[in-house]
Amino acid sequence: MPEFDDVVLKCFLDNQEQLFPKGNVCEDIDEARDFLEDNFAVVLNSVDEVIEYFEEEGIDTEDLDEEGILGADEVFDIGDGRYLVVQG
C-alpha cells in the first residue's frame, strides 16, 4: 500500500473539487489518506511517469499533449515535481 506524505494529502484535500465538483469527499487528512488508499491513487515523480502510467493503464493519450495529460481531472500537480493520480 502506498504511503502518502502530508504534502500529497494536503494537495488532494485542498484540490479535490477538481475531481469531485459536486462536493468534497474528504474533510480532513485522515479521510484523504483513506480515500486515496481505497482508490488506488499513485504518486509519480515526473511528467514522463504520468504519461507512462496512463499508457500502462490503457488510457488513450494519442490525441493529448503533455498539457492535456496533466490537465486531466484525475491528475493533481503536487507542486514539488510530483503528481498524484487518482482513479476516482
Residue pairs with C-beta under 8 A, 6 or more apart in sequence:
1 37
2 36
2 37
2 41
2 42
2 43
4 32
4 33
4 36
4 37
4 41
4 43
6 29
7 78
7 79
7 80
8 36
8 43
8 78
8 82
8 84
9 29
9 32
9 33
9 36
10 29
11 76
11 77
11 78
11 79
11 84
12 26
12 32
12 35
12 36
12 41
12 76
12 84
12 86
13 26
13 28
13 29
13 32
15 76
16 24
16 25
16 26
16 32
17 24
18 73
18 76
19 73
19 74
19 86
19 88
20 88
25 31
25 35
26 32
26 35
36 84
36 86
39 86
39 87
39 88
40 87
41 84
41 85
41 86
41 87
42 53
42 84
42 85
43 78
43 82
43 83
43 84
43 85
44 50
44 53
44 82
44 83
44 84
44 85
45 81
45 82
46 81
46 83
47 66
47 69
47 70
47 83
49 83
50 69
50 70
50 75
50 83
50 85
51 61
51 66
51 69
53 85
54 61
54 69
55 61
61 69
69 75
70 77
70 83
73 88
74 85
74 86
74 87
74 88
75 83
75 84
75 85
76 83
76 84
76 85
76 86
77 83
78 84
